[in-house]
Amino acid sequence: MIEIGMNHIVKNYGFNNVLTNANLEILTGNRTAIVGRNGTGKTTLFKIITGEETADKGAVTIRKGASVGYLEQIPALLESDMTVEKVLSDSFAEIKEYEDKLNGLEKLMAEETDSNKLDKIMNEYSRTQNLFIAMDGYEMTEQFNKIVSGFYLRELLERPFNVLSGGQKTIVKLAATILKRPDILLLDEPTNHLDIKTLEWFENYLSKYKGTAVIISHDRYFLDRVANKTIILDGGECESFNGNYSFSLKEQEEQLLIEFENYKNQQKKIEAMKAAIKRYRDWGDRGNNPKFFRKAKELEKRLEKMEIIEKPQLEKQKIPIQFIGSRTGHDVLMLENFSLTLGENQLFDCADMQVYEKEKVCLMGDNGTGKTSLILAAMGINDFSGFQGKITVNPSAKIGYIPQEIRFENEKNTVIDEFKKEHICSENEARNILARYFFFGESVYKRVGALSGGEKVLLKLASLIQNEINFLILDEPTNHIDIETREMLEEALSNYKGTLLFISHDRYFINKIAGRIINIQDKKLISFNGNYDEYKNYTRKI
């Protein structure tokens, strides 16, 4: 059964054509991933489905009677007195009405002595109870506890929703959305702010979800585990694949190879036709024979009418990270008997950690275990009063740091001004370097405060690489960047010849980059040689 249908959808914002001819069909039980670069219209599709936006052209159909739950990427503020528990409990508002009605009818049955009136009350009770059962009312408390535990919200229940961090709000709203158990679940970037432990729980939950789920996400590992259909949104149009993200990649590669073969065959045909036209004209000139000129003209007309196949782009764009920095020596970063307490919360207790030259190390851990605090302490950025132990950074290490949230001192600076502030050079040289990081033409005059998450990472990376950084530290570098930029970043970091220490919850990214994992566990730092999948296989065996 078709849950959502969109036919020839067109949506423009002024002169910006977002959707030009979008068509999709989502069936009952599909767990559909919608994938595309930032700005291609993924969220706009959701808003058209929910009716928050209207299409300029085209038709949208939702299965009659289907309930829709929508998780927005940025949660709105709620009433000032709304606690987290109230936000979650409101998901059961309709079920609670039926529960209250059942309780009231039970009381009436206990008090009623007239048999005719009692029969009517019992019939009403039976009808209400059937509706209550159909809505899984008797599972309400169990579902609430399951979701609260899965998303680790128990400690937040009494807190006002509006004072939570952006990440906490997203998690609460996600929990509230799935508690409603709608027929159609629309999730816009649901994995933002989830640590790996919570992600794995959520993946398991979604894989068993009885309804239909449509998910916008840049988390490829998550999409591979959850999705059974993938829709690629590009150029205002949708292309569907009946499989997960990795399946869609293989299908696209095969299509690209077929298109390239078609392009090569057409080019051969065009060259042959051009050669034939030249021969006919030569023969016509030599023998003064109009017949050859007519044949040449016929071929020219066929050539003019031919629909030319554009050459497919087989090679992906790359970020040029060419490491030219000096060596650091074998021991780059050493932590010995490292202890750290923030307030009353002890994060580390006599922990040890080593990072060696040219290693690519991922620092992993649940939210709140102190990953960022450890990095800041190691770099000497924060003066932690609760810090004890010994931190040694090789004196030859030239550290480049990209934080989780990139902010600029002056948000009104242009891209080229910000770059030249960090790297002294001529305007032409700056423009040439920035073009390699996809800041072309007039985009170098874009204000840094208006850059996307991916653009901020690229600008920061461009500045650092020019300064010959030999120890690169990244805190959640893939947050807020699309898959295309992630893939470019992965290739660039794979080719980086310096030392790399990074924090990430992006398991696909970790698999591509990490040669070693250091996991925060019970206030210690546990080292494992290998990537994420190898680490998980190891932990399952012990």
N, C-alpha and C positions, 0 to 999 in steps of 0.2 A: 504494500500500500504506500502511496506517495504521501509523505508527511509535509514536505516543502517543495514547491515548484516555482521556479523563476524563469520567465521567458522574455528574451530580448530586452533586458533591463538597461535603461539609459539613465545616468545621473550626472549632472553637471553642477559645479559650484562656480558661478560666473563663467570665466573663460577656461576653467580647469575641468577637463573632461575626465571624470573618475571612472565611471562605468559606461562603456560604449555599446556593448551587445552581450550582456552577461546572461548565460543560461545554465541552470543547474537543476538537478532532481535528487532529492534525498528521501530514501525509503525508510519504512519502519524498521527500527533496530540498527540502522547505520550508525557508526561512530565515525563521523566525517571530519577530516582535517582540512582547514582552509589555509593555504600557504601562499605567501607572496611577499615581495619587498615592502618595506614601510612606504605608506602613501599610495598603495595600489587600490585601496577601496575595500579592504576586508571588513573593517568596522562599519563602514557605510552599508555593506550587504546586510549585516546584523540589524542595523537600525531600520532598514527598509522592511525586513522580515517582521520586526516587532511593531512597525507602524510609527516609530518615532520620526522617521523620514519617509517621504513619498518619492517614488521613482518619477522621472520626467516622462518616460515612456516604458511600455512593457507591462506584464502582468505578474502578480505574486499570488500564489495560492497556499493556504495552510489547511491541513486536514480539519474538517469540521469537527468541533468539539475538543480538539487537541489543546492542552494547556502548555504554555511556553514559559520557561524560566530563563532569565537573561542575567549573566554576570558581566557588568561593565568593566572595562579596563581600569578606569579611575572611579572608585566608589564615591557617591554623593554623600554630603553630610546629612545626618538625621536629626530628629528632635533632640534638644539638649539633654533631656532626662533619660534617653534610651540607653540602657545598659546592654552589654554584649548578650547576656542571657535573654533579655527582652527581644533583641533583634532576632535571635535564633528561635525563640518560642513563637514569635509572630508567624513563622513559617507554618505552624500548625493551627493557625487561627480558625480555619474552617472546621478542621477536625475537632478542635476544642469546643466549638459551638454544638456539634453533635454529641460530644461527650457530656457537656452540661445538660443537654436536652435529655439524654438517657438517664442521667442521675435524677433529674426532675421527675421523669416518668416512673422511675423505680420508687421514688418517694410516694407518688400518687397511688401506685399499685399497692403499696404497703398499707395505705390509709383507706382506700376505696372498699366499701362493703356492698355496693349495688353491683350485681353480676353483669348487667347489660353495660354499665359504664366501664366496668373492669375489662370487659371484652374489647371495647373500643380503645382503651388505654394500652392493652396488651398488643393489639393490632398495630397501633401507632409505634409502640416500642419495637416490635418486630421489624417494621419498615425502616425505622431510624437505625436500628442495629445493623441491618443489611447494608445500608449506606455507609455506616461507620466501619464495617468490616471491609467493604470494597475500597475504602480509603486507607486501609491498613492501620486503622485507629488503635487497635490493641498492640501494635508494634511501635507506637509513637515514642514511648519512653526509651525503649531499646534503641530505636533509630537515633534519638537525641544523644544518648550516651555514646553510641558508636561513633557518630560524627565528631562530637566534642573531644573524645579520646584520640581519634584519628588525626585531627588537626591540632592537638595539644592546646585546647582552648580552656581547659578547666580553671586555670589560674586567672583568666581574663573575664570570667563570667560576670563578676560584680563591677567591672570597670565601665565607665561611660564610653560609648562607641566613638564619640567625636574626639576624644583625647588620645586615641590609639595612633600608632605610626601608620604611614601609608601601607606598608606591608601587612601589618596586623589587620587593618580595615579590609584589605583585599581577601585575606584568609577568612575573616568572619563572614563577609558577604558571599564568598564561595560556599562556605558551610551552610549558610542560610538558604542559598539557592538550591543546593542539592537536597536539603532537608524537605523542600516542598515536593520533591520527586515528580517534576513535571513530565509530561509526555515528550516534550522537546526541550532539550537543555542546550542553551547557547552560551558558550564559554569563551570570553575574549581574554586571552593571555592568562589562563588560570594558574599556570605554574610559576609566575613571577612571585618571588619572595618565599617559595617553598623550599625547604632543605631536602636533601636526598631521601632521608627516612620518610618524611611526609609525602614526598613525590611517589615513592614506591607504594605507600598505602593507598594513595589516591588513584594510582594506575590500576591497582587491583580492584578498587571500588568501581571505577568506570568500566573496566572490562566485563563486569557482571551487571552493569546497569541495564534495567529492563526496558527503559525508554530509548529515545533517539537522541544522540549527542552530536552537536556541531561545535568544533573547537578551532579557534584561531590560536596558533602558537608558533614560536620559533624554536621550541625544544624538540629537536629531531629524535632523540632517544625516547622521549615521552610519546611522540606521535607514532613511532614504530611499535611501541608496546600497546597502544590503545586503539589507533585508527584502523578501520577496515576499508576505508575509502578516502581518497585524497583529491582535493580540488585545487589546482594551481590557478591563481588569479594574476593575470599579467596583461598589460595593454588594454584593460577594461573588459576582458573576456575571461571565461572560465574553461579550463580543460580538466576533465575528470578521469581518474584512474581507480580501478577496483582493487585497491590494496593500500598498504601503509606507505609512509614517506619513502623508504628505501626502494620499495617496489616502483613507485612513481618515477624515481631517479633512473632506474634501469630502463623503464619504458621510454622516458624522454631521451636517454642516450641512444636507444635503438632507433627511435624516430629521427633523431638528429643524423645518425649515420645513413639512414635511408634517404633523408633530404639531401645529404652531401653527395650520395651516389647519383641521385636524380639531377643535382646541380652539375656534377661532372659530365654526366651523359648529355645533358642539354648543351653544355659548353662545347663538347665535341661536335654535336650536331650543328651548332651555330658556326663553328669554325669551318666545318665541311661545307655548309651552305655558302658562307662568305667566299671560300675557295672556288666553289662551283660558279658563283656569280662572276668572280674575276676571270675564270676560264671562258665563260660564255661571252663576256665582253671582249676578251682578247680575240676569240674566234670570230666574233662579229666584226671587229676592226680589221682583221686580216682578210676576211672574205667578203667584207661589206654585205653581210647577210643579216637582214632584220630579224630572222627567226631566232638567232642566238640572243639578240637584244631583248626580244619578247620573253624568252626563257629566263634571262637575267632579271628582268622586271618582275616576273611572276614570283621568283624566289625572294626578291627584295620585299614584295608585299607580304609574303608568308612570314618573313623575318620580322617585319614591322608589327604584324598581328600576334606574334608569339608572346605568350605571357612569360616574362623572364623570371626565373627562379633566383632569388637572392642567395648569395653564398652564406651558408650557415656558419655561425661562430662556434668552432669546435673547442678552441682554447678559452678558458675562463680568465677574467681579469685578475691581475695579481697585485699585491702590495709589495713594493720593492724594499724588503728589509735586507740590506747588505751590511753585514757586521764588519766593521773596520776598527774596532776598539782594541786596546791593549789587553794582555792576559792578566788574570787576577791572581794566579797561583792556585794550588789544589783546593785548599780550604777557603770557601767564600764566606759562609755564615755558620757560626757555631753557637749553640745555646747549651749551657751546662747548668744543671740544677736550677732551671728556670722556674720561678714561682711568681704568680701575678694574682693580685686580689683587687677587685673594683668594688668599693663600698664594702658590703658584707658578703659579696660573691667571689669565692676563690675559683679562678679559671684554670690555673696551672699549679701543680705541686711537684717541685723537683723534676721537671721535665727536661729531656735532652733532645737536641735536633742538630743535624748536620746537613749542609748543602754544599756540594762540591762543584768545581769548575765544569762548565758546559752541560751540567745536568738540567733537566726540565722536570721540576718537582711541583706536584699539586698538593696544596694544603686543604684537607677536607675536614668536615665536622658539622654537627647539627647547628641550627641557628642558636646563637647565644653562648657557644662554647669558647669564643675568644679568638677566632681566626684573625680578624682585622686588628684586634688589640695586640696580638703577638707581632704582626708585621710592623705596626706603628712603634712598638717598643724596640724591635730589632733595628729600625731605622733611626731611633732616637727622636722621632717626631713628637711623641707625647711623653711628658715627664710623669710616669706612673709612680705614685707614692707607695703602692703595694708591691712594687717590683723587687725581686731578689734573685741572686744567681749571677751568672756571667754570660754576657753577650759579646761575641767577637766577630767583627766584620773585617774582612781582609782589606788592608789599607790601599791596595791597588784596585779595589772594587769601585766602579763608578755607577752608582745606583740611579736607575730611572724608574719612577713610580707612577702608575696610573690608578687612582682611587676608584671606588665603586661609583661614587657620584662626582663627576668631573665639573668643577666650577672654575670660572675665570675671574681674576681680580677686577677686570673691567669688562662687563658683559656687552658693552657697546663697541668694543674693539672689533675690527674686521678680522677675517681669517688671516689675511696677509700681514696685518699689523701684529697680531698675536704671535704668528710664526717668527717674524723678524725680531720680536722682543726676546725670544728664546734663542734665535740663531741669527747672528749678524751677517747680512748678505745684501746684495743688490736686489731691486725689485724683480728684474728679469730672472735672476737665479732662484729667488723665492717662488715665483710663478711656475718655473720649470719643475722644481721639487714638489710643490703642492699638486701639480697636475698628475704626478705619479701616484698621489694619494686621492685622486678623483675630485680634486677641486679645480674644475676647468673654467676658463673664461671669466665671466662676471661673478662666479660663485666665490672667488677669493675675496670679494668685497661684502660677502654676507656677514652679518654681525654674529659673533660667537655665541651670544645668548640665544640666538634663534636656531642653532644647529641641532640636528637630531642626535640621539645617543651614539649611533654609529659614526656620524661625522665628527663628534667630539673625540672619540677614541682614535680615529684616523689622524686628526690634527695633532693630538698629543703624541701619538706614535711617530709622526713625521718629525716633530721637534726633537724627541728623544734620540732617534736614530742618527740625526745629524750631529748630535753631541757625543757620538761614539760611546754609548752606554754599553757596559759589559756585564751588568747585573740588572736584569729587568724584573720588576715586581708588579704584578697585576692583581687587582682585587675585583673579582667578578667582571671580567672584561666583556663578556657576551651579553650582559644585561642590556635590554632595550635596543639591541641591534638585530637586524633581520638575518635570515639564513644565508643570503648571498654574501653579506659582509662577514658573517661568522666563518664561512668557508674560506674567504680570502685571508682572514686573520689566522685561521688554522694553518694554511699553507705557509704564510709568512713566518709564523712562529716556529713551524717545523724546520724551516731553513735557517733560523737564527742560530748563530754560532757562539753566542755568549751564554751566560747562565740565566735560567728562567725559574722564578718561583711565583706560582699563581694560586689564587683562591677561586674555586668554581663549584657550582652545583650542576653545571651542564655536562652530563655524563658522556655525550657524544664528543664534545670538545675535549674532555679529559682523556678519552680513549685515543683521540688523534694526536694529542700533544705529550701527555705525561709519560716519562720513563720510570718515575717513582712516585708513590703516594705516601704522604705523611698524614695520618688520621688522628684527630684529637679524640681521645677515649679515656674516660675516667681521670681527667686532668693531666694525662700523660700524652706524649707524642709518639705514635706507633708508626714505624717505617715499613713500607712494603715495596719491593722492586717489581714494577709492572704497571699496567694501565687499570682503568676502572673495572672492566669485565674480568680481568685476571684477579684483581683484588676481591671482587664479589665471589668468584668461584672458590678462592682460597678460604674466605670467611664461612662459606656454606659447609665446607668440609670439617671445620674445627668446631 
